[in-house]
């Protein structure tokens, strides 16, 4: 069998891989706790359901415009004006099948072979692979001080004549940290000075805790959407808990949107009409559902921090947003892949290796599940790793004996 070198170079998604392994264990009756998935447990907002149902009741589900239906683009424009203080024209907006496709469209549109994109570690696992899929080169910048906060000086040293873009995700998946306004102001000014695109992945911008205020990168630019270097990606998956509807969007200069529309037309033709209707309902409906979800996740975050705080040898930077944290388990082992597999096998707890996010020795852990899952999950991990824990633990009614410590 002949498979292209490029296709063979693309890594499997570790999050989806762990999801599948957990599913198979559950089908066998195993009491698996999932601390790896980024999927809130809320119900779909009612206005989204009503809007989707109305479209289904019409019975006329056909192709739609490649860049999105006009009424959804109008809702996105209003959302952008309210949250970013910028009012995009319809020609500045393209709707895609999830924010993930929006990002791929951007990379495909911007990059020629061997063009570079600066990726800040820790990073979402798909960034480097997407860049490689369009024959670009991801250039990873890791803070030298061991924190999750990059410095502009580190970025400047990594930029070359081949650099086309820098991608910033704040609040950040997987660490949960939110970058400072000073950093954003510096990187906006740097990108404008060097004629580099700044791709802002804002998918978690509504999920911020403890009175912190998220600020859009646009605030630090005097240029409008059309003339500026800022490209914004957002969607309904995280803030509305509508992961399965697969609706994301991009705000960019219209020439980029035109090319992204051409790209998308050759790949998926258009985004599913029912999903677009649901997204329109969510954006136009009462926004209290977003705050209710945020408060739930903020409470979960505190429980996760309390549980990890009682875990000897584990250090964790408290997240400012998202529903992830990235605790440091190097006191137990430097190999995060082996550790994640060990915890799934022995404790039936799903985590994601930090190596996949550019931070070896860490595990990404999600706290968007139930409080019971969080507490029991950390209890199982501590039992599996801490030699001072009890020798036995019941998992799903089965007595487990620790015979490896």
C-alpha positions in Angstrom: 0.0 0.0 0.0 1.3 3.4 -1.0 0.6 6.2 1.5 2.0 9.7 1.1 4.9 10.9 3.2 2.8 13.9 4.3 -0.1 11.8 5.4 2.1 9.5 7.3 3.8 12.4 9.1 0.5 13.7 10.6 0.0 12.5 14.2 -3.2 10.9 15.5 -5.3 13.2 17.7 -4.4 12.1 21.2 -7.6 13.5 22.7 -9.8 11.5 20.2 -7.6 8.5 20.7 -8.1 8.6 24.5 -11.9 9.2 23.9 -12.1 6.0 21.8 -10.1 3.9 24.3 -12.4 5.1 27.1 -15.5 4.3 25.0 -14.3 0.8 24.4 -13.6 0.2 28.1 -17.1 1.5 29.1 -18.6 -0.8 26.5 -16.9 -3.7 28.4 -18.6 -2.4 31.6 -15.5 -0.7 33.1 -16.2 2.3 35.4 -14.1 4.8 33.5 -13.8 8.4 34.6 -13.1 10.9 31.8 -10.9 13.8 32.9 -9.6 14.2 29.4 -12.5 15.4 27.3 -13.3 19.1 26.5 -17.0 18.8 26.4 -19.4 20.4 28.9 -22.3 18.3 30.2 -24.9 21.0 29.8 -27.9 20.6 27.7 -28.1 22.4 24.3 -29.6 25.9 24.9 -33.4 25.9 24.2 -33.3 28.7 21.7 -30.8 26.7 19.6 -33.1 23.6 19.7 -36.1 25.7 18.7 -34.3 27.3 15.8 -32.9 23.9 14.5 -36.4 22.3 14.9 -38.0 25.1 13.0 -35.6 24.5 10.1 -36.3 20.8 10.2 -40.1 21.3 10.3 -39.8 23.2 7.1 -38.4 20.1 5.5 -36.2 22.1 3.1 -32.7 21.2 4.1 -30.5 21.9 1.1 -27.2 23.5 0.2 -26.5 26.9 1.7 -24.0 29.6 0.8 -20.5 28.3 1.3 -19.5 31.2 3.7 -22.7 30.8 5.8 -26.3 31.8 5.7 -26.9 35.6 5.9 -29.0 35.5 9.1 -26.2 33.6 11.0 -23.6 36.0 9.7 -25.7 38.9 10.9 -25.9 37.3 14.4 -22.1 36.7 14.3 -21.6 40.4 13.3 -23.6 41.5 16.3 -21.8 39.1 18.6 -18.5 40.5 17.4 -19.6 44.1 17.9 -20.8 43.3 21.4 -17.7 41.4 22.5 -14.9 42.8 20.3 -16.1 46.4 19.7 -15.7 45.8 16.0 -18.5 45.5 13.5 -17.5 43.1 10.6 -19.1 43.3 7.2 -20.7 40.1 5.9 -17.7 39.9 3.6 -15.4 39.7 6.6 -17.1 36.5 8.0 -17.0 32.9 7.0 -18.8 30.1 8.8 -17.2 26.7 8.9 -17.8 23.2 10.3 -16.3 24.0 13.6 -13.5 26.4 14.7 -11.1 23.6 13.7 -12.0 23.9 10.1 -11.8 27.7 10.4 -8.2 27.3 11.5 -7.3 24.8 8.7 -8.8 27.2 6.2 -6.6 30.0 7.5 -3.4 28.0 7.3 -4.3 26.7 3.9 -5.0 30.2 2.7 -1.9 31.9 4.2 0.9 29.4 3.9 3.1 28.3 1.0 5.4 25.3 1.4 8.0 25.9 4.2 6.3 29.1 5.5 6.5 29.2 9.2 3.9 29.8 11.9 4.9 30.6 15.5 3.1 28.3 18.0 3.2 29.1 21.7 3.7 26.1 24.0 1.7 24.7 25.6 -0.5 24.6 22.6 -3.6 22.8 21.4 -2.5 19.6 19.8 -4.0 20.3 16.3 -2.0 23.5 15.6 1.3 21.9 14.6 -0.4 19.1 12.7 -2.7 21.4 10.7 0.3 23.6 9.8 2.2 20.5 8.6 -0.8 19.3 6.6 -0.5 22.4 4.3 3.3 21.9 4.1 4.0 24.8 6.5 6.5 24.6 9.4 5.3 25.0 13.0 7.9 26.8 15.1 7.4 26.1 18.7 8.2 28.8 21.3 8.4 27.5 24.9 8.8 29.9 27.8 12.3 29.5 29.1 11.3 30.1 32.7 9.2 27.0 32.8 5.9 28.9 33.1 3.0 28.9 30.7 3.4 32.6 29.9 5.4 33.4 26.8 7.6 36.5 26.5 7.7 38.7 23.4 11.5 38.4 23.5 11.3 34.6 23.0 8.9 35.1 20.1 11.1 37.7 18.4 14.0 35.4 18.4 11.9 32.7 16.7 10.6 34.9 13.9 12.3 34.7 10.6 11.8 35.9 7.1 9.6 32.8 6.5 7.2 33.6 9.4 3.7 34.2 8.1 1.7 34.1 11.3 1.6 33.8 15.0 -1.2 31.9 16.7 -2.4 32.8 20.2 -5.0 30.9 22.2 -6.0 32.9 25.4 -7.5 31.5 27.6 -5.2 28.7 26.7 -6.0 25.0 26.0 -4.4 23.1 27.7 -3.1 25.2 30.6 -6.1 27.5 31.2 -3.9 30.6 31.6 -4.9 33.9 30.1 -2.3 36.2 28.7 -1.9 39.7 30.1 -3.1 42.8 28.3 0.5 44.0 28.2 1.6 40.9 26.3 -1.3 41.2 23.9 -0.6 44.8 23.2 3.1 44.0 22.6 2.3 41.1 20.2 -0.3 43.1 18.2 2.2 45.9 17.8 5.0 43.5 16.8 2.8 41.7 14.2 1.7 45.0 12.7 5.3 46.2 12.6 6.6 43.0 11.0 3.6 42.5 8.7 2.8 39.1 10.3 -0.7 37.8 10.8 -1.9 37.3 14.3 -4.4 34.5 14.5 -6.5 34.7 17.7 -8.2 31.5 18.8 -10.8 32.9 21.1 -13.0 29.9 21.5 -12.8 30.0 25.3 -13.1 33.8 25.7 -16.4 33.6 27.6 -15.1 31.0 30.1 -13.0 33.2 32.4 -13.0 33.0 36.2 -12.6 35.0 39.4 -13.5 38.4 38.0 -10.8 38.3 35.4 -11.7 40.3 32.3 -11.0 38.9 28.8 -9.8 41.6 26.4 -9.8 41.2 22.6 -6.6 41.8 20.6 -8.5 44.4 18.5 -8.4 46.7 21.5 -4.6 47.2 20.9 -4.8 48.0 17.2 -5.8 51.3 15.6 -6.4 49.5 12.3 -9.8 48.2 11.2 -10.6 44.6 10.3 -10.0 45.2 6.6 -6.6 46.8 7.0 -5.3 45.0 10.0 -3.3 41.8 10.6 -5.6 40.3 13.2 -7.6 37.2 12.3 -10.2 36.0 14.9 -11.5 32.5 15.2 -14.5 31.6 17.5 -17.5 29.3 17.6 -20.4 27.9 19.7 -18.8 24.7 20.9 -17.3 25.7 24.3 -19.3 28.8 25.6 -22.6 27.3 24.6 -21.6 23.6 25.2 -22.7 22.8 21.6 -19.7 20.7 20.6 -21.7 18.4 18.3 -23.2 21.0 16.1 -19.8 21.9 14.6 -20.1 25.6 14.0 -17.2 28.0 14.0 -16.4 31.2 12.2 -13.5 33.4 11.2 -13.3 37.2 11.1 -10.7 38.4 8.6 -10.0 40.9 5.8 -12.4 40.2 2.9 -9.7 39.0 0.5 -8.7 36.3 2.9 -12.3 35.4 3.4 -12.8 35.1 -0.4 -10.0 32.6 -0.6 -11.1 30.7 2.4 -14.5 30.4 0.9 -13.0 29.0 -2.3 -11.0 26.5 -0.2 -14.1 25.5 1.8 -16.2 25.1 -1.3 -13.9 22.4 -2.6 -13.8 20.5 0.7 -17.2 20.6 2.4 -19.3 22.8 0.0 -21.1 24.4 3.0 -21.8 24.0 6.7 -24.9 21.9 7.6 -28.0 24.2 7.5 -29.6 22.7 10.6 -26.4 23.4 12.6 -26.3 26.9 11.3 -29.8 27.4 12.4 -29.0 26.1 15.9 -26.0 28.5 16.1 -28.2 31.4 15.1 -30.7 30.5 17.8 -27.9 30.3 20.4 -26.4 33.6 19.5 -29.7 35.4 19.3 -31.2 33.8 22.5 -30.8 34.7 26.1 -27.1 34.7 27.0 -27.7 33.7 30.6 -27.1 30.1 29.5 -23.4 31.1 28.9 -23.1 32.6 32.3 -24.7 29.6 34.0 -22.3 27.3 32.3 -19.4 29.6 33.2 -20.4 29.6 36.9 -20.7 25.8 36.9 -17.3 25.4 35.4 -15.8 27.9 37.8 -17.1 25.9 40.7 -15.7 22.7 39.2 -12.3 24.5 38.7 -12.2 25.3 42.4 -12.9 21.7 43.4 -10.2 20.5 41.0 -7.7 22.9 42.5 -8.6 21.8 46.0 -8.2 18.1 45.1 -4.9 18.6 43.4 -3.7 20.8 46.2 -3.9 17.9 48.6 -1.8 15.7 46.2 1.8 15.6 47.3 4.3 16.1 44.5 1.9 17.6 42.0 2.2 21.2 41.1 -0.5 23.1 39.1 -0.8 26.6 37.8 -4.4 27.7 38.6 -6.3 28.2 35.4 -7.7 31.7 34.6 -10.3 30.2 32.1 -11.3 27.3 29.9 -12.1 24.0 31.6 -8.6 22.5 31.6 -5.6 22.5 33.8 -2.1 21.1 33.1 -0.6 19.8 36.4 3.0 18.8 36.6 3.5 15.1 37.5 7.3 15.0 37.0 7.8 14.2 40.7 6.4 10.8 39.8 7.6 10.3 36.2 8.9 12.5 33.3 7.0 10.4 30.7 3.5 11.7 30.3 2.5 9.1 27.7 3.4 6.2 29.9 1.7 7.9 32.8 -1.6 8.5 31.0 -1.7 4.9 29.8 -0.9 3.7 33.3 -3.7 5.7 34.9 -6.2 4.5 32.3 -5.1 0.9 32.8 -4.8 0.8 36.6 -7.2 3.5 37.8 -9.6 3.7 34.9 -9.1 7.5 34.6 -8.7 9.2 31.2 -6.1 12.1 31.0 -4.2 13.4 28.1 -0.4 13.3 28.0 1.2 16.8 28.2 3.8 15.8 25.6 1.1 16.2 23.0 0.7 19.9 24.0 4.4 20.6 24.1 4.8 20.1 27.9 6.3 16.7 28.8 5.8 15.5 32.3 2.4 17.1 32.6 -1.2 15.8 32.1 -4.1 17.8 30.7 -7.1 17.3 32.9 -10.6 18.6 32.3 -13.0 19.7 35.0 -16.1 20.2 32.8 -17.6 16.9 34.1 -19.4 16.4 37.4 -18.0 17.2 40.8 -18.2 13.5 41.6 -16.1 12.6 38.6 -13.5 15.2 39.5 -13.2 14.1 43.1 -13.3 10.4 42.4 -10.9 10.8 39.5 -8.2 12.5 41.5 -8.8 10.0 44.4 -8.0 7.2 41.9 -5.0 8.9 40.5 -3.6 9.6 44.0 -4.2 5.9 44.9 -2.4 4.7 41.8 0.6 7.0 42.3 1.1 7.9 46.0 2.8 5.1 47.9 1.3 6.4 51.1 -2.3 5.7 49.8 -4.3 2.8 51.0 -3.4 -0.5 49.3 -6.9 -1.2 48.1 -9.6 0.8 46.3 -13.0 -0.1 44.9 -13.6 0.9 41.3 -17.0 0.3 39.9 -17.8 -2.2 42.7 -14.6 -4.1 42.0 -11.8 -4.3 44.6 -8.5 -3.2 43.1 -5.3 -4.0 44.8 -2.2 -1.9 44.2 0.6 -4.4 43.6 2.9 -2.1 41.6 4.0 0.4 44.3 
